[in-house]
Amino acid sequence: MKSSASKRFAKALIEIGREEGAWDRYGKELRSVVAMFRGNPELEKVLLNPMYKLEERKALMETIASSASLSPYVSKFFSILVQTRNIRFLDDISEAYSRFEDELAGRIRASVEAPTELDGAIVDDIRKRLGELTGKEVILTCSSNPALLGGLVLKIENTILDGSLKTQLELMKEKILEGVV
């Protein structure tokens, strides 16, 4: 439920943003409020607490919207989230909105895992080649995992390309065991 609700809310906001020509600004505003909530976890608890009247919770959200200088549509969006008690899905909504934003901007997110930290030139080369293959701007995150032993693991959306030495050794071991048994 939370995934579909989050996507619906994110889709609604980005559609309004597209109509207004401000979808990128709405994304920044959404992320700024998410950052506020992360910095002060009590805010979400208060906004979800039924002990406070709905009017009080909405007034608090209006104060937050005003202090963050949110545009009217984004402010109304947050008011609806408080009213429907869907403010608890704010992180998921923000993630879904970012995916829709990337789609509109022609971006794709990918991650590379290697046994050691990758050199900047290698990272740039991977980014460039992925950009050529996908025809999109690539936002690449890199991490190190010494357990891989060698090679790389590349994740692009729902696709994982595992060229790690660890996986190759495990596959070889399975083939050897299949032949013996």
C-alpha positions, 0 to 999 in steps of 0.5 A: 500500500505505501508504495502505491500511495507514495507513487500516486502522491508523487505523480500528482505533485510532479504533474502539477509541477509539469503544468506549472513549469516548476517540477524541478523547484517542487522537487527541491522544496519537497526535499527541503521539507524532508530534510527538516523532518529528518532534522526534527523527527518530532515534527512527524510525530506531532503531525500524525498524533490524533491527540492534536486537532486536525486544525492544529496539525494543519496550522503547524504544517502551514508554519513549516511551509511558510518558514521553508518558503514553499510555493502554494501548490507544494504547501497545499500538497503538504496540507493534504498529506497531513489531512489524510495522515499520509505524511508518514510516507514522506520519504517514500513520496520524495524517492518516487518524486525523484524517480519521476524527476529523473525521467523528465530530465533524462537522467538515470541513476546507477551504482558501482561497487568495487573491491577498492575505491575507484579512480576518478578517471575510471568512474568518469569512463563508466559514467560516459559509457553508460550515458552512451548506452542509455542515451541519458545523463548518468548519476553514478554512485560508487562504493567499495566492498572488499568481499568482491575480491575483484571486478565490479558490480553495476546496478542500473535501476532493476538491472544488476550486472555482476562481474565480480571475482567473488561471483565468478568463483562461486559459479565455478564452484557450483559447476565443479560440484554439479560435475562431481555429484 
